[in-house]
Amino acid sequence: MPDWQPIDTAPKDGTNFLAWDGKRVFIALWLVPSYADGTGDWADDGCRALRFPIIRWMPLPDLPSVAADSAA
């Protein structure tokens, strides 16, 4: 699994990722445009603009395979 990265390197293409604000981990994404002037903002997985800063991010882990689940 990759290490936590600075938020300024996070994807701004709508890709979901794990975010950390210094207190909790959650799923976030870049929401474009979220303002009338066409600029975007970080949002939670419910597409609600965040009211607090994100410090770090990392890609979501791969989903488990169906074959691995059925073998258990």
PyMOL Python script that loads the backbone (N, CA, C, O; Angstrom):
from pymol import cmd

cmd.read_pdbstr("""\
ATOM      1  N   MET A   1       0.848  -1.179   0.000  1.00  0.00           N
ATOM      2  CA  MET A   1       0.000   0.000   0.000  1.00  0.00           C
ATOM      3  C   MET A   1       0.893   1.241   0.000  1.00  0.00           C
ATOM      4  O   MET A   1       1.895   1.279   0.713  1.00  0.00           O
ATOM      5  N   PRO A   2       0.543   2.242  -0.782  1.00  0.00           N
ATOM      6  CA  PRO A   2       1.363   3.453  -0.851  1.00  0.00           C
ATOM      7  C   PRO A   2       1.333   4.246   0.454  1.00  0.00           C
ATOM      8  O   PRO A   2       0.450   4.056   1.290  1.00  0.00           O
ATOM      9  N   ASP A   3       2.299   5.127   0.612  1.00  0.00           N
ATOM     10  CA  ASP A   3       2.358   6.000   1.787  1.00  0.00           C
ATOM     11  C   ASP A   3       1.428   7.187   1.612  1.00  0.00           C
ATOM     12  O   ASP A   3       1.010   7.512   0.500  1.00  0.00           O
ATOM     13  N   TRP A   4       1.108   7.837   2.748  1.00  0.00           N
ATOM     14  CA  TRP A   4       0.334   9.076   2.709  1.00  0.00           C
ATOM     15  C   TRP A   4       1.146  10.136   1.971  1.00  0.00           C
ATOM     16  O   TRP A   4       2.353  10.260   2.177  1.00  0.00           O
ATOM     17  N   GLN A   5       0.474  10.897   1.109  1.00  0.00           N
ATOM     18  CA  GLN A   5       1.124  11.906   0.283  1.00  0.00           C
ATOM     19  C   GLN A   5       0.566  13.287   0.595  1.00  0.00           C
ATOM     20  O   GLN A   5      -0.551  13.391   1.101  1.00  0.00           O
ATOM     21  N   PRO A   6       1.315  14.355   0.307  1.00  0.00           N
ATOM     22  CA  PRO A   6       0.804  15.716   0.523  1.00  0.00           C
ATOM     23  C   PRO A   6      -0.458  15.945  -0.314  1.00  0.00           C
ATOM     24  O   PRO A   6      -0.561  15.454  -1.438  1.00  0.00           O
ATOM     25  N   ILE A   7      -1.398  16.680   0.232  1.00  0.00           N
ATOM     26  CA  ILE A   7      -2.681  16.880  -0.435  1.00  0.00           C
ATOM     27  C   ILE A   7      -2.536  17.618  -1.771  1.00  0.00           C
ATOM     28  O   ILE A   7      -3.384  17.460  -2.649  1.00  0.00           O
ATOM     29  N   ASP A   8      -1.491  18.411  -1.939  1.00  0.00           N
ATOM     30  CA  ASP A   8      -1.336  19.121  -3.213  1.00  0.00           C
ATOM     31  C   ASP A   8      -0.989  18.181  -4.368  1.00  0.00           C
ATOM     32  O   ASP A   8      -0.957  18.609  -5.522  1.00  0.00           O
ATOM     33  N   THR A   9      -0.728  16.904  -4.071  1.00  0.00           N
ATOM     34  CA  THR A   9      -0.469  15.924  -5.130  1.00  0.00           C
ATOM     35  C   THR A   9      -1.687  15.028  -5.411  1.00  0.00           C
ATOM     36  O   THR A   9      -1.613  14.135  -6.254  1.00  0.00           O
ATOM     37  N   ALA A  10      -2.790  15.260  -4.717  1.00  0.00           N
ATOM     38  CA  ALA A  10      -3.997  14.431  -4.882  1.00  0.00           C
ATOM     39  C   ALA A  10      -4.628  14.649  -6.257  1.00  0.00           C
ATOM     40  O   ALA A  10      -4.499  15.730  -6.833  1.00  0.00           O
ATOM     41  N   PRO A  11      -5.310  13.628  -6.789  1.00  0.00           N
ATOM     42  CA  PRO A  11      -5.954  13.773  -8.104  1.00  0.00           C
ATOM     43  C   PRO A  11      -7.102  14.775  -8.062  1.00  0.00           C
ATOM     44  O   PRO A  11      -7.855  14.848  -7.091  1.00  0.00           O
ATOM     45  N   LYS A  12      -7.212  15.535  -9.127  1.00  0.00           N
ATOM     46  CA  LYS A  12      -8.309  16.511  -9.246  1.00  0.00           C
ATOM     47  C   LYS A  12      -9.174  16.172 -10.453  1.00  0.00           C
ATOM     48  O   LYS A  12      -9.600  17.052 -11.201  1.00  0.00           O
ATOM     49  N   ASP A  13      -9.427  14.853 -10.628  1.00  0.00           N
ATOM     50  CA  ASP A  13     -10.234  14.403 -11.760  1.00  0.00           C
ATOM     51  C   ASP A  13     -11.512  13.695 -11.307  1.00  0.00           C
ATOM     52  O   ASP A  13     -12.157  13.014 -12.104  1.00  0.00           O
ATOM     53  N   GLY A  14     -11.881  13.852 -10.031  1.00  0.00           N
ATOM     54  CA  GLY A  14     -13.086  13.207  -9.518  1.00  0.00           C
ATOM     55  C   GLY A  14     -12.838  11.830  -8.935  1.00  0.00           C
ATOM     56  O   GLY A  14     -13.781  11.169  -8.500  1.00  0.00           O
ATOM     57  N   THR A  15     -11.576  11.375  -8.915  1.00  0.00           N
ATOM     58  CA  THR A  15     -11.231  10.073  -8.357  1.00  0.00           C
ATOM     59  C   THR A  15     -11.385  10.084  -6.843  1.00  0.00           C
ATOM     60  O   THR A  15     -10.896  10.998  -6.179  1.00  0.00           O
ATOM     61  N   ASN A  16     -12.053   9.086  -6.294  1.00  0.00           N
ATOM     62  CA  ASN A  16     -12.142   8.947  -4.843  1.00  0.00           C
ATOM     63  C   ASN A  16     -10.794   8.508  -4.281  1.00  0.00           C
ATOM     64  O   ASN A  16     -10.075   7.737  -4.917  1.00  0.00           O
ATOM     65  N   PHE A  17     -10.450   8.996  -3.093  1.00  0.00           N
ATOM     66  CA  PHE A  17      -9.214   8.608  -2.428  1.00  0.00           C
ATOM     67  C   PHE A  17      -9.416   8.674  -0.917  1.00  0.00           C
ATOM     68  O   PHE A  17     -10.389   9.260  -0.440  1.00  0.00           O
ATOM     69  N   LEU A  18      -8.498   8.074  -0.171  1.00  0.00           N
ATOM     70  CA  LEU A  18      -8.517   8.187   1.280  1.00  0.00           C
ATOM     71  C   LEU A  18      -7.912   9.531   1.661  1.00  0.00           C
ATOM     72  O   LEU A  18      -6.855   9.907   1.154  1.00  0.00           O
ATOM     73  N   ALA A  19      -8.574  10.245   2.544  1.00  0.00           N
ATOM     74  CA  ALA A  19      -8.105  11.552   2.990  1.00  0.00           C
ATOM     75  C   ALA A  19      -7.907  11.525   4.501  1.00  0.00           C
ATOM     76  O   ALA A  19      -8.589  10.789   5.214  1.00  0.00           O
ATOM     77  N   TRP A  20      -6.974  12.329   4.977  1.00  0.00           N
ATOM     78  CA  TRP A  20      -6.705  12.452   6.406  1.00  0.00           C
ATOM     79  C   TRP A  20      -6.639  13.929   6.745  1.00  0.00           C
ATOM     80  O   TRP A  20      -5.912  14.684   6.099  1.00  0.00           O
ATOM     81  N   ASP A  21      -7.396  14.348   7.758  1.00  0.00           N
ATOM     82  CA  ASP A  21      -7.401  15.754   8.165  1.00  0.00           C
ATOM     83  C   ASP A  21      -6.631  15.992   9.466  1.00  0.00           C
ATOM     84  O   ASP A  21      -6.722  17.069  10.054  1.00  0.00           O
ATOM     85  N   GLY A  22      -5.883  15.000   9.910  1.00  0.00           N
ATOM     86  CA  GLY A  22      -5.138  15.109  11.156  1.00  0.00           C
ATOM     87  C   GLY A  22      -5.852  14.460  12.324  1.00  0.00           C
ATOM     88  O   GLY A  22      -5.258  14.241  13.379  1.00  0.00           O
ATOM     89  N   LYS A  23      -7.150  14.148  12.133  1.00  0.00           N
ATOM     90  CA  LYS A  23      -7.951  13.517  13.182  1.00  0.00           C
ATOM     91  C   LYS A  23      -8.628  12.240  12.711  1.00  0.00           C
ATOM     92  O   LYS A  23      -8.745  11.280  13.471  1.00  0.00           O
ATOM     93  N   ARG A  24      -9.075  12.226  11.458  1.00  0.00           N
ATOM     94  CA  ARG A  24      -9.832  11.073  10.960  1.00  0.00           C
ATOM     95  C   ARG A  24      -9.481  10.789   9.504  1.00  0.00           C
ATOM     96  O   ARG A  24      -8.949  11.640   8.792  1.00  0.00           O
ATOM     97  N   VAL A  25      -9.795   9.569   9.086  1.00  0.00           N
ATOM     98  CA  VAL A  25      -9.606   9.129   7.703  1.00  0.00           C
ATOM     99  C   VAL A  25     -10.985   8.956   7.074  1.00  0.00           C
ATOM    100  O   VAL A  25     -11.893   8.412   7.705  1.00  0.00           O
ATOM    101  N   PHE A  26     -11.144   9.411   5.847  1.00  0.00           N
ATOM    102  CA  PHE A  26     -12.428   9.337   5.166  1.00  0.00           C
ATOM    103  C   PHE A  26     -12.192   9.338   3.664  1.00  0.00           C
ATOM    104  O   PHE A  26     -11.078   9.598   3.211  1.00  0.00           O
ATOM    105  N   ILE A  27     -13.227   9.050   2.892  1.00  0.00           N
ATOM    106  CA  ILE A  27     -13.143   9.095   1.432  1.00  0.00           C
ATOM    107  C   ILE A  27     -13.468  10.504   0.965  1.00  0.00           C
ATOM    108  O   ILE A  27     -14.428  11.119   1.428  1.00  0.00           O
ATOM    109  N   ALA A  28     -12.655  11.006   0.044  1.00  0.00           N
ATOM    110  CA  ALA A  28     -12.859  12.356  -0.483  1.00  0.00           C
ATOM    111  C   ALA A  28     -12.584  12.361  -1.984  1.00  0.00           C
ATOM    112  O   ALA A  28     -12.118  11.367  -2.542  1.00  0.00           O
ATOM    113  N   LEU A  29     -12.876  13.490  -2.632  1.00  0.00           N
ATOM    114  CA  LEU A  29     -12.624  13.690  -4.057  1.00  0.00           C
ATOM    115  C   LEU A  29     -12.608  15.173  -4.350  1.00  0.00           C
ATOM    116  O   LEU A  29     -13.052  15.979  -3.533  1.00  0.00           O
ATOM    117  N   TRP A  30     -12.092  15.536  -5.526  1.00  0.00           N
ATOM    118  CA  TRP A  30     -12.121  16.916  -5.992  1.00  0.00           C
ATOM    119  C   TRP A  30     -13.412  17.114  -6.757  1.00  0.00           C
ATOM    120  O   TRP A  30     -13.702  16.373  -7.696  1.00  0.00           O
ATOM    121  N   LEU A  31     -14.188  18.110  -6.360  1.00  0.00           N
ATOM    122  CA  LEU A  31     -15.486  18.379  -6.963  1.00  0.00           C
ATOM    123  C   LEU A  31     -15.370  19.622  -7.838  1.00  0.00           C
ATOM    124  O   LEU A  31     -15.075  20.711  -7.345  1.00  0.00           O
ATOM    125  N   VAL A  32     -15.604  19.456  -9.133  1.00  0.00           N
ATOM    126  CA  VAL A  32     -15.451  20.568 -10.075  1.00  0.00           C
ATOM    127  C   VAL A  32     -16.702  20.707 -10.911  1.00  0.00           C
ATOM    128  O   VAL A  32     -17.261  19.680 -11.296  1.00  0.00           O
ATOM    129  N   PRO A  33     -17.177  21.877 -11.217  1.00  0.00           N
ATOM    130  CA  PRO A  33     -16.916  23.064 -10.410  1.00  0.00           C
ATOM    131  C   PRO A  33     -17.871  23.086  -9.230  1.00  0.00           C
ATOM    132  O   PRO A  33     -19.026  22.678  -9.351  1.00  0.00           O
ATOM    133  N   SER A  34     -17.403  23.549  -8.119  1.00  0.00           N
ATOM    134  CA  SER A  34     -18.278  23.631  -6.959  1.00  0.00           C
ATOM    135  C   SER A  34     -18.663  25.071  -6.645  1.00  0.00           C
ATOM    136  O   SER A  34     -19.478  25.322  -5.758  1.00  0.00           O
ATOM    137  N   TYR A  35     -18.073  26.018  -7.377  1.00  0.00           N
ATOM    138  CA  TYR A  35     -18.396  27.423  -7.168  1.00  0.00           C
ATOM    139  C   TYR A  35     -18.759  28.076  -8.495  1.00  0.00           C
ATOM    140  O   TYR A  35     -18.389  27.580  -9.558  1.00  0.00           O
ATOM    141  N   ALA A  36     -19.470  29.167  -8.432  1.00  0.00           N
ATOM    142  CA  ALA A  36     -19.920  29.867  -9.633  1.00  0.00           C
ATOM    143  C   ALA A  36     -18.753  30.316 -10.509  1.00  0.00           C
ATOM    144  O   ALA A  36     -18.906  30.422 -11.726  1.00  0.00           O
ATOM    145  N   ASP A  37     -17.594  30.579  -9.913  1.00  0.00           N
ATOM    146  CA  ASP A  37     -16.458  31.034 -10.702  1.00  0.00           C
ATOM    147  C   ASP A  37     -15.716  29.886 -11.397  1.00  0.00           C
ATOM    148  O   ASP A  37     -14.700  30.109 -12.055  1.00  0.00           O
ATOM    149  N   GLY A  38     -16.236  28.638 -11.247  1.00  0.00           N
ATOM    150  CA  GLY A  38     -15.655  27.496 -11.937  1.00  0.00           C
ATOM    151  C   GLY A  38     -14.546  26.790 -11.198  1.00  0.00           C
ATOM    152  O   GLY A  38     -14.014  25.795 -11.689  1.00  0.00           O
ATOM    153  N   THR A  39     -14.179  27.287 -10.014  1.00  0.00           N
ATOM    154  CA  THR A  39     -13.143  26.607  -9.248  1.00  0.00           C
ATOM    155  C   THR A  39     -13.748  25.425  -8.507  1.00  0.00           C
ATOM    156  O   THR A  39     -14.956  25.378  -8.277  1.00  0.00           O
ATOM    157  N   GLY A  40     -12.914  24.487  -8.141  1.00  0.00           N
ATOM    158  CA  GLY A  40     -13.376  23.305  -7.439  1.00  0.00           C
ATOM    159  C   GLY A  40     -13.034  23.351  -5.968  1.00  0.00           C
ATOM    160  O   GLY A  40     -12.524  24.347  -5.456  1.00  0.00           O
ATOM    161  N   ASP A  41     -13.329  22.246  -5.300  1.00  0.00           N
ATOM    162  CA  ASP A  41     -13.028  22.137  -3.877  1.00  0.00           C
ATOM    163  C   ASP A  41     -13.043  20.669  -3.497  1.00  0.00           C
ATOM    164  O   ASP A  41     -13.627  19.848  -4.204  1.00  0.00           O
ATOM    165  N   TRP A  42     -12.409  20.335  -2.393  1.00  0.00           N
ATOM    166  CA  TRP A  42     -12.452  18.976  -1.867  1.00  0.00           C
ATOM    167  C   TRP A  42     -13.835  18.714  -1.311  1.00  0.00           C
ATOM    168  O   TRP A  42     -14.458  19.592  -0.714  1.00  0.00           O
ATOM    169  N   ALA A  43     -14.309  17.491  -1.515  1.00  0.00           N
ATOM    170  CA  ALA A  43     -15.638  17.101  -1.042  1.00  0.00           C
ATOM    171  C   ALA A  43     -15.565  15.705  -0.440  1.00  0.00           C
ATOM    172  O   ALA A  43     -14.637  14.946  -0.719  1.00  0.00           O
ATOM    173  N   ASP A  44     -16.553  15.372   0.389  1.00  0.00           N
ATOM    174  CA  ASP A  44     -16.629  14.011   0.916  1.00  0.00           C
ATOM    175  C   ASP A  44     -17.300  13.121  -0.120  1.00  0.00           C
ATOM    176  O   ASP A  44     -17.690  13.596  -1.186  1.00  0.00           O
ATOM    177  N   ASP A  45     -17.438  11.836   0.182  1.00  0.00           N
ATOM    178  CA  ASP A  45     -17.998  10.911  -0.809  1.00  0.00           C
ATOM    179  C   ASP A  45     -19.488  11.127  -1.044  1.00  0.00           C
ATOM    180  O   ASP A  45     -20.074  10.468  -1.903  1.00  0.00           O
ATOM    181  N   GLY A  46     -20.111  12.034  -0.300  1.00  0.00           N
ATOM    182  CA  GLY A  46     -21.485  12.436  -0.558  1.00  0.00           C
ATOM    183  C   GLY A  46     -21.553  13.712  -1.377  1.00  0.00           C
ATOM    184  O   GLY A  46     -22.620  14.305  -1.531  1.00  0.00           O
ATOM    185  N   CYS A  47     -20.390  14.137  -1.910  1.00  0.00           N
ATOM    186  CA  CYS A  47     -20.255  15.349  -2.732  1.00  0.00           C
ATOM    187  C   CYS A  47     -20.602  16.627  -1.974  1.00  0.00           C
ATOM    188  O   CYS A  47     -21.068  17.601  -2.564  1.00  0.00           O
ATOM    189  N   ARG A  48     -20.372  16.615  -0.668  1.00  0.00           N
ATOM    190  CA  ARG A  48     -20.545  17.819   0.147  1.00  0.00           C
ATOM    191  C   ARG A  48     -19.176  18.467   0.345  1.00  0.00           C
ATOM    192  O   ARG A  48     -18.229  17.802   0.764  1.00  0.00           O
ATOM    193  N   ALA A  49     -19.072  19.763   0.045  1.00  0.00           N
ATOM    194  CA  ALA A  49     -17.798  20.477   0.199  1.00  0.00           C
ATOM    195  C   ALA A  49     -17.324  20.380   1.644  1.00  0.00           C
ATOM    196  O   ALA A  49     -18.115  20.510   2.578  1.00  0.00           O
ATOM    197  N   LEU A  50     -16.037  20.152   1.814  1.00  0.00           N
ATOM    198  CA  LEU A  50     -15.460  20.027   3.151  1.00  0.00           C
ATOM    199  C   LEU A  50     -15.264  21.394   3.777  1.00  0.00           C
ATOM    200  O   LEU A  50     -14.894  22.350   3.095  1.00  0.00           O
ATOM    201  N   ARG A  51     -15.508  21.486   5.050  1.00  0.00           N
ATOM    202  CA  ARG A  51     -15.344  22.741   5.785  1.00  0.00           C
ATOM    203  C   ARG A  51     -14.076  22.726   6.631  1.00  0.00           C
ATOM    204  O   ARG A  51     -13.911  23.556   7.524  1.00  0.00           O
ATOM    205  N   PHE A  52     -13.193  21.793   6.351  1.00  0.00           N
ATOM    206  CA  PHE A  52     -11.937  21.660   7.093  1.00  0.00           C
ATOM    207  C   PHE A  52     -10.871  21.210   6.102  1.00  0.00           C
ATOM    208  O   PHE A  52     -11.197  20.609   5.078  1.00  0.00           O
ATOM    209  N   PRO A  53      -9.614  21.491   6.387  1.00  0.00           N
ATOM    210  CA  PRO A  53      -8.555  21.142   5.436  1.00  0.00           C
ATOM    211  C   PRO A  53      -8.172  19.672   5.484  1.00  0.00           C
ATOM    212  O   PRO A  53      -8.204  19.040   6.540  1.00  0.00           O
ATOM    213  N   ILE A  54      -7.812  19.143   4.334  1.00  0.00           N
ATOM    214  CA  ILE A  54      -7.241  17.804   4.240  1.00  0.00           C
ATOM    215  C   ILE A  54      -5.724  17.983   4.271  1.00  0.00           C
ATOM    216  O   ILE A  54      -5.192  18.879   3.616  1.00  0.00           O
ATOM    217  N   ILE A  55      -5.028  17.138   5.025  1.00  0.00           N
ATOM    218  CA  ILE A  55      -3.578  17.246   5.146  1.00  0.00           C
ATOM    219  C   ILE A  55      -2.863  16.274   4.220  1.00  0.00           C
ATOM    220  O   ILE A  55      -1.895  16.643   3.556  1.00  0.00           O
ATOM    221  N   ARG A  56      -3.342  15.018   4.171  1.00  0.00           N
ATOM    222  CA  ARG A  56      -2.689  13.973   3.381  1.00  0.00           C
ATOM    223  C   ARG A  56      -3.726  13.144   2.644  1.00  0.00           C
ATOM    224  O   ARG A  56      -4.916  13.197   2.956  1.00  0.00           O
ATOM    225  N   TRP A  57      -3.262  12.374   1.657  1.00  0.00           N
ATOM    226  CA  TRP A  57      -4.148  11.500   0.886  1.00  0.00           C
ATOM    227  C   TRP A  57      -3.373  10.264   0.457  1.00  0.00           C
ATOM    228  O   TRP A  57      -2.142  10.258   0.451  1.00  0.00           O
ATOM    229  N   MET A  58      -4.115   9.212   0.097  1.00  0.00           N
ATOM    230  CA  MET A  58      -3.550   8.030  -0.557  1.00  0.00           C
ATOM    231  C   MET A  58      -4.638   7.372  -1.387  1.00  0.00           C
ATOM    232  O   MET A  58      -5.823   7.534  -1.095  1.00  0.00           O
ATOM    233  N   PRO A  59      -4.248   6.628  -2.424  1.00  0.00           N
ATOM    234  CA  PRO A  59      -5.247   5.951  -3.253  1.00  0.00           C
ATOM    235  C   PRO A  59      -6.042   4.935  -2.430  1.00  0.00           C
ATOM    236  O   PRO A  59      -5.545   4.400  -1.438  1.00  0.00           O
ATOM    237  N   LEU A  60      -7.268   4.679  -2.848  1.00  0.00           N
ATOM    238  CA  LEU A  60      -8.056   3.630  -2.222  1.00  0.00           C
ATOM    239  C   LEU A  60      -7.398   2.284  -2.492  1.00  0.00           C
ATOM    240  O   LEU A  60      -6.795   2.094  -3.548  1.00  0.00           O
ATOM    241  N   PRO A  61      -7.505   1.347  -1.552  1.00  0.00           N
ATOM    242  CA  PRO A  61      -6.944   0.014  -1.819  1.00  0.00           C
ATOM    243  C   PRO A  61      -7.749  -0.688  -2.904  1.00  0.00           C
ATOM    244  O   PRO A  61      -8.901  -0.339  -3.162  1.00  0.00           O
ATOM    245  N   ASP A  62      -7.129  -1.682  -3.535  1.00  0.00           N
ATOM    246  CA  ASP A  62      -7.845  -2.493  -4.517  1.00  0.00           C
ATOM    247  C   ASP A  62      -8.958  -3.264  -3.832  1.00  0.00           C
ATOM    248  O   ASP A  62      -8.823  -3.660  -2.674  1.00  0.00           O
ATOM    249  N   LEU A  63     -10.047  -3.477  -4.537  1.00  0.00           N
ATOM    250  CA  LEU A  63     -11.147  -4.285  -4.018  1.00  0.00           C
ATOM    251  C   LEU A  63     -10.739  -5.748  -3.986  1.00  0.00           C
ATOM    252  O   LEU A  63      -9.942  -6.177  -4.820  1.00  0.00           O
ATOM    253  N   PRO A  64     -11.258  -6.517  -3.053  1.00  0.00           N
ATOM    254  CA  PRO A  64     -10.937  -7.944  -3.054  1.00  0.00           C
ATOM    255  C   PRO A  64     -11.547  -8.611  -4.284  1.00  0.00           C
ATOM    256  O   PRO A  64     -12.575  -8.170  -4.797  1.00  0.00           O
ATOM    257  N   SER A  65     -10.908  -9.661  -4.740  1.00  0.00           N
ATOM    258  CA  SER A  65     -11.445 -10.367  -5.902  1.00  0.00           C
ATOM    259  C   SER A  65     -12.570 -11.295  -5.470  1.00  0.00           C
ATOM    260  O   SER A  65     -12.579 -11.776  -4.337  1.00  0.00           O
ATOM    261  N   VAL A  66     -13.503 -11.544  -6.353  1.00  0.00           N
ATOM    262  CA  VAL A  66     -14.609 -12.470  -6.074  1.00  0.00           C
ATOM    263  C   VAL A  66     -14.074 -13.868  -5.850  1.00  0.00           C
ATOM    264  O   VAL A  66     -14.580 -14.602  -5.001  1.00  0.00           O
ATOM    265  N   ALA A  67     -13.051 -14.243  -6.609  1.00  0.00           N
ATOM    266  CA  ALA A  67     -12.469 -15.583  -6.463  1.00  0.00           C
ATOM    267  C   ALA A  67     -11.893 -15.770  -5.071  1.00  0.00           C
ATOM    268  O   ALA A  67     -12.031 -16.848  -4.493  1.00  0.00           O
ATOM    269  N   ALA A  68     -11.250 -14.747  -4.514  1.00  0.00           N
ATOM    270  CA  ALA A  68     -10.682 -14.852  -3.177  1.00  0.00           C
ATOM    271  C   ALA A  68     -11.783 -15.005  -2.134  1.00  0.00           C
ATOM    272  O   ALA A  68     -11.616 -15.748  -1.166  1.00  0.00           O
ATOM    273  N   ASP A  69     -12.905 -14.314  -2.317  1.00  0.00           N
ATOM    274  CA  ASP A  69     -14.023 -14.408  -1.373  1.00  0.00           C
ATOM    275  C   ASP A  69     -14.666 -15.795  -1.415  1.00  0.00           C
ATOM    276  O   ASP A  69     -15.021 -16.339  -0.369  1.00  0.00           O
ATOM    277  N   SER A  70     -14.821 -16.374  -2.609  1.00  0.00           N
ATOM    278  CA  SER A  70     -15.492 -17.658  -2.721  1.00  0.00           C
ATOM    279  C   SER A  70     -14.605 -18.809  -2.252  1.00  0.00           C
ATOM    280  O   SER A  70     -15.108 -19.888  -1.938  1.00  0.00           O
ATOM    281  N   ALA A  71     -13.298 -18.589  -2.201  1.00  0.00           N
ATOM    282  CA  ALA A  71     -12.388 -19.656  -1.748  1.00  0.00           C
ATOM    283  C   ALA A  71     -12.355 -19.760  -0.221  1.00  0.00           C
ATOM    284  O   ALA A  71     -11.904 -20.769   0.322  1.00  0.00           O
ATOM    285  N   ALA A  72     -12.826 -18.736   0.464  1.00  0.00           N
ATOM    286  CA  ALA A  72     -12.754 -18.720   1.934  1.00  0.00           C
ATOM    287  C   ALA A  72     -13.793 -19.586   2.597  1.00  0.00           C
ATOM    288  O   ALA A  72     -13.842 -19.662   3.825  1.00  0.00           O
TER     289      ALA A  72
END
""", "prot")
cmd.dss("prot")
cmd.show_as("cartoon", "prot")
cmd.util.cbc("prot")
cmd.orient("prot")
